[in-house]
Amino acid sequence: MSRERVLRSVRAALGEARGTEVNVPRDYHHRLTGEEAGSRADVVALFSERVADHRATVRHVGADELATTVAAALWAREAKRIVVPDDLPYGWLAQLEGVQALADAGTVDVAVLDAVDGVVTGCAAAVARTGTVVLDGGRAQGRRALTLVPDYHLCVVHADQIVGTVPEAVARLDPYRPLTWISGPAATLDLGLRRVPGVHGPRELEVLVVED
Amino acid sequence: MTSGPIPLPMPRVLGALGGTGPGEAARPRFATAAREALADTGQRRSLRESMAVLRGRREAATAEAADWEELREAGRAVRDRSLLSLDTHLETLEGAVTDAGGTVHWAADAAEARRIVVGLVRATGRSEVIEVRSPVTREIGLDRALAGAGVDVAETGAADLAVRLAGERPAHFLLPAVHRDPAEIRRTFLRRMPGAPSDLTDDPRELADAARAHLRRRLLSADVAVIGAAFAVAETGTLVMPEGDGGGRMCLTLPETLICVLGIEQVVPCWRDMEILLQLLPRSATGERMSPYVSTWTGVSAQDGPRDLHVVLLDNGRTAALADEVGRAALRCIGCAACLSVCPVYERTGGHAYAAGGSVLSGPIGAIWTPQTRGVRGAAEASLPFASTLCGACGDVCPVKIDIPGILVHLRGKVVQARRHRPVPPPEMAVMRALAWAMGDRRRYEPALRQGVRWARLLSRGGRIRRLPGLLGKWTEARDLPAPPRDPFRVRWRER
């Protein structure tokens, strides 16, 4: 059987070296350096700057302005119909008028997702140094297809969800959940090495940072 | 611009990769295969420009990370830790994937991996699959095997699409169309892609849109997908896939069945190791702080993604590389391709010269990977360690500190050793043996030297020898040899 054969070859190949313990020196940065961000506000500012570097739109809003800003972003795009995870906080869409929001509980058809004008979600965490939002399928995020098929993704990030570095994010996230790390809109370098809006994922990403 | 008409799609294109099928002709040596690439001036210009861009992006991205060297050292250690207990980690991975609802398959070689994947696709009863091409799926020659089984394969990548439509091989294992500029891709799309808009320009944005329109319906309705992944985390059974365009997300989100083909070396011990590798890989590969998308999945989730997950673990010569204490470091590779963009040989030849010899990985990593996984008996494999100037740039940029130049030299030694016992010695060895015999004794050496000097001076013009006779002529193809002085050092020493 090939399982045994492969494992036997591995053991034979390693010989005496097999099982040698290798110590992993973890003296790289686990948090942002003081130079990168001295205060909490700096972390949030760094996150916004890095998200913008990915050619995504970033806006800062107060908690009380969130519903208005969401509505304004959708109006600006003349969105008629959007999809949202069915556990999206009701308040986020409170100001929506003239836009139909489909609540998805895992049943909306792919063809419908392809036809809607966008999707609004929250996130599980965000990384300042890389300008990344991470979705884990938890509250206000929905299944993966929601943020993949529609061409426009509006992602709401609460300032306290933003961590500084990748190690902080890895420590905070649960690998048993379906994770999607999103750094800007889908982008391809394949056609001339210029980052252009990518072939399959949403070609536009808008991030609203909510400062509490 | 380009050197001629785009060749018609030919079946040889995929079949020529990897040791993948019966009835294959002998593979050419690197130097022979490189001639064709070197004659294509359009391709050389595209490659030169692309590699300069990639180098610049990588340099900026790594310079920005103040802890880059610490990350590299940690990355090296993580990969060594994976390899030195590979058997344990593979068993742990198998258990974790199985516990999370997936199925693990083991393939000792490419043929077995093809059989497994074709069988899994057949079992679904579907005749269409979507695929994110990866070095591993190319290595096993999967597309040809699926086509042979009557399965229709659609790629998700725009560059993969362009390369296939043009009837070419990928020139780079991360950026398959890097040797073609947008104008050439536009022409390929217009000629070969059904439904391409007739007013398509060479703006990459429009090309991406055209590919999106062409691929979308197929991807949205697919039931079976085949992909690779960057890493498999043993501890949790998590598969990790960074990408740019979302094709991988399409594969792991919508279809019911997901088949993931991995090399056994791609396992890493624990989830926490991702904090290192997810920093090293994007910055080294495309000069990005993070890839646009990184997806991770652990087995199957009730409400999200595939209902059936199959992981195929492939050996195909990797354990042969693992057996070499020096060469095994090649298996640390995380597939960033940074060594390609700094390599003066790759920049001039592109990937085709490597692929013609059966190497899926090109550039410096291909030159150390392929001879180890396939052995150095074949002329093509044996020529790869010599496809280098040993300038050392590849080793300097490698994010997991593979000493590529050192391994190249080590493999050159192996090639020579492998030829030592042939009944008819190769010319180089015959010359070396003759020299050893002549130089071993003063009574032989001094007359030989006098003869040699006389002949050399007869061949020289203006103090230089421009062409040596016979086989030695290869040496003077690209350089002159200074004529030796009339009186050798030994004579002058005696007469001092």
Interface residues (C-beta under 8 A of the other chain):
Chain A: M1 S2 R3 R5 V6 L7 S9 V10 R11 A12 A13 L14 G15 A17 R18 G19 T20 E21 V22 N23 V24 P25 R26 D27 Y28 H29 T33 E35 R50 D53 H54 G106 V110 A111 D114 V127 R129 T130 G131 T132 G137 R143 R144 A145 L148 V149 V166 P167 A169 V170 A171 P175 Y176 R177 P178 L179 T180 W181 I182 S183 G184 P185 A186 A187 T188 L189 D190 L191 G192 L193 R194 V196 P197 G198 V199 H200 G201 P202
Chain B: S50 V53 L54 A66 D67 E70 L71 E73 A74 A77 V78 D80 R81 L84 S85 L86 D87 T88 L90 E91 A100 W106 A107 A108 E112 T156 G157 A158 A159 A162 L175 P176 A177 V178 D181 P182 I185 P204 R205 L207 A208 A211 R212 L215 R216 L219 L220 S221 V233 T236 T238 G244 D245 G246 G247 R249 M250 L252 T253 L254 I264 W271 R272 D273 M274 E275 I276 L278 Q279 T286 E288 R289 M290 S291 P292 Y293 V294 S295 T296 W297 T298 S301 Q303 D304 G305 L313 D315 T319 A320 L322 A323 E325 R328
